[in-house]
Amino acid sequence: MQEVRFGIIGVGIQGSKYLGFFVNHELKNGRLVAICDRDPKVLSKFQKQYGGLFRYYSDSDSLLADPEIDAVFVTTPHYDHVPISIAALKSGKHLICDKPIGVYTKNVGELLEAAEGSDRVFSMMHNQRTNPVFRKIRDMVHSGELGALKRYVWICTDWYRSQAYYNLGGWRATWAGEGSGMLINQCPHNMDLLYWIFGMPERLWAKSICGKYHQIEVEDDVSVFMEYEKGFTGTLLASTGESPGTNRLEVSCDMGRLVYEGGDSFIFDENVIAEPAFSRSEAENHGTGFDRPACNRRVIRPEGEETAHKGIIQNVINAILNGEKLIAPGPEGINALSLINAVNLSSWTDSTIEFPIDADLYWKLLQEKIEASPIKSV
Ligand SMILES: NC(=O)c1ccc[n+]([C@@H]2O[C@H](COP(=O)([O-])OP(=O)(O)OC[C@H]3O[C@@H](n4cnc5c(N)ncnc54)[C@H](O)[C@@H]3O)[C@@H](O)[C@H]2O)c1
């Protein structure tokens, strides 16, 4: 195979962005040959614009039956990610599933089974994994350079959306349409990075507040406290209602403190001696108890650029053609979703949630939210 022939299922805001990469020749060895959208207005808009450049389908099954398509994007609203992704793998297509992998973990198991029984390339669109800053922080955490972690705090309040965004209506910000709010729409990126950098916590406790800043039925503000097997803790604070917000990750560890606050660099205040060793030696030497380890400030600006969505697509093309290692292997998508579901479950039941979460209970409580809502379908 010389090039990968793609189809996009769901050509709304995000699907159109991927379409643009192909028509502007921004990807190597990839060609878009078909698009699918169930909205006839969307299809006819593209048909008028691109004519015979693509084949046009109004349902995903017909696109998946097209033998001249090698790989598909699933870029529909989230509820359809799991069923269409399963159908894609079963029909022998390589797959890029947009975030989140699904809405609730109960049915993601079926997708993981389909992936296990398939030799197709399956990637999640977890595009923030291409950010050199997060890659470097992950390397530093995993290599042991930071020593034992004590705590991280991620304040992620730069997902600001005004009421106008929510007034666009449709599937967004409804239990029936997307099954959650900020957690499932904006935060999958953060949740994936948390899993990717720090691993999965053992348990979490959370408060998610619905309609705190906007007239919506789902959450737009969350506070999460996580405990990890290795003894460190994590806190995530996020909202779509603060401006100016911040995107600040602070990691406290034996070797000092690492602070990222947006941009292409971060600070590492590196202790010259690990804090526990310093504390022990102060005790042995009858120190005053008020001294602290000396530290040196390093400003770390990792090389490389954030290739984002294009980087993930190119990686998938290279994986199909040459076996390149995936940046965001598809089955890992369940971890971000487990975190998202756990945050809601903790808040809904006012209890600490252990991993793995009770997927049946989550699904049942979500159905109750949908039934209690005036919006039953979108
Ligand atoms: N990775 C990212 O950075 C990123 C950014 C934005 C959106 N997304 C994800 O992309 C998905 C779509 O978001 P959007 O903003 O493009 O939404 P959108 O509403 O603009 O587009 C969705 C499109 O899918 C079509 N559609 C719905 N169900 C379909 C079906 N079963 N078969 C075929 N077409 C169908 C709709 O008609 C619509 O045109 C969401 O899951 C969202 O989380 C990812």
PDBQT file of the ligand as one rigid body, heavy atoms in Angstrom, charges set to zero:
ROOT
HETATM    1  N1  LIG A 401     -10.046  16.174  19.325  1.00  0.00    +0.000 N 
HETATM    2  C1  LIG A 401     -10.508  17.406  19.459  1.00  0.00    +0.000 C 
HETATM    3  O1  LIG A 401      -9.754  18.343  19.752  1.00  0.00    +0.000 OA
HETATM    4  C2  LIG A 401     -11.963  17.678  19.222  1.00  0.00    +0.000 A 
HETATM    5  C3  LIG A 401     -12.415  18.995  19.085  1.00  0.00    +0.000 A 
HETATM    6  C4  LIG A 401     -13.765  19.208  18.841  1.00  0.00    +0.000 A 
HETATM    7  C5  LIG A 401     -14.645  18.126  18.792  1.00  0.00    +0.000 A 
HETATM    8  N2  LIG A 401     -14.176  16.859  18.972  1.00  0.00    +0.000 N 
HETATM    9  C6  LIG A 401     -15.098  15.715  18.967  1.00  0.00    +0.000 C 
HETATM   10  O2  LIG A 401     -15.673  15.565  17.679  1.00  0.00    +0.000 OA
HETATM   11  C7  LIG A 401     -17.000  15.084  17.810  1.00  0.00    +0.000 C 
HETATM   12  C8  LIG A 401     -17.920  15.980  16.977  1.00  0.00    +0.000 C 
HETATM   13  O3  LIG A 401     -17.864  17.295  17.470  1.00  0.00    +0.000 OA
HETATM   14  P1  LIG A 401     -18.261  18.527  16.535  1.00  0.00    +0.000 P 
HETATM   15  O4  LIG A 401     -17.967  19.751  17.307  1.00  0.00    +0.000 OA
HETATM   16  O5  LIG A 401     -17.618  18.353  15.202  1.00  0.00    +0.000 OA
HETATM   17  O6  LIG A 401     -19.833  18.297  16.411  1.00  0.00    +0.000 OA
HETATM   18  P2  LIG A 401     -20.796  18.787  15.245  1.00  0.00    +0.000 P 
HETATM   19  O7  LIG A 401     -22.176  18.726  15.792  1.00  0.00    +0.000 OA
HETATM   20  O8  LIG A 401     -20.299  20.083  14.685  1.00  0.00    +0.000 OA
HETATM   21  O9  LIG A 401     -20.610  17.678  14.109  1.00  0.00    +0.000 OA
HETATM   22  C9  LIG A 401     -21.092  16.369  14.225  1.00  0.00    +0.000 C 
HETATM   23  C10 LIG A 401     -21.568  15.929  12.832  1.00  0.00    +0.000 C 
HETATM   24  O10 LIG A 401     -21.875  14.539  12.890  1.00  0.00    +0.000 OA
HETATM   25  C11 LIG A 401     -23.081  14.308  12.150  1.00  0.00    +0.000 C 
HETATM   26  N3  LIG A 401     -23.659  13.068  12.683  1.00  0.00    +0.000 N 
HETATM   27  C12 LIG A 401     -24.275  12.869  13.862  1.00  0.00    +0.000 A 
HETATM   28  N4  LIG A 401     -24.563  11.577  14.030  1.00  0.00    +0.000 NA
HETATM   29  C13 LIG A 401     -24.136  10.936  12.919  1.00  0.00    +0.000 A 
HETATM   30  C14 LIG A 401     -24.153   9.587  12.502  1.00  0.00    +0.000 A 
HETATM   31  N5  LIG A 401     -24.639   8.622  13.279  1.00  0.00    +0.000 N 
HETATM   32  N6  LIG A 401     -23.625   9.285  11.299  1.00  0.00    +0.000 NA
HETATM   33  C15 LIG A 401     -23.112  10.249  10.495  1.00  0.00    +0.000 A 
HETATM   34  N7  LIG A 401     -23.079  11.562  10.843  1.00  0.00    +0.000 NA
HETATM   35  C16 LIG A 401     -23.565  11.891  12.053  1.00  0.00    +0.000 A 
HETATM   36  C17 LIG A 401     -23.909  15.541  12.405  1.00  0.00    +0.000 C 
HETATM   37  O11 LIG A 401     -24.903  15.719  11.412  1.00  0.00    +0.000 OA
HETATM   38  C18 LIG A 401     -22.843  16.629  12.376  1.00  0.00    +0.000 C 
HETATM   39  O12 LIG A 401     -22.658  17.165  11.088  1.00  0.00    +0.000 OA
HETATM   40  C19 LIG A 401     -17.344  15.085  19.291  1.00  0.00    +0.000 C 
HETATM   41  O13 LIG A 401     -17.298  13.777  19.816  1.00  0.00    +0.000 OA
HETATM   42  C20 LIG A 401     -16.274  15.933  19.916  1.00  0.00    +0.000 C 
HETATM   43  O14 LIG A 401     -15.918  15.546  21.223  1.00  0.00    +0.000 OA
HETATM   44  C21 LIG A 401     -12.851  16.615  19.171  1.00  0.00    +0.000 A 
ENDROOT
TORSDOF 0
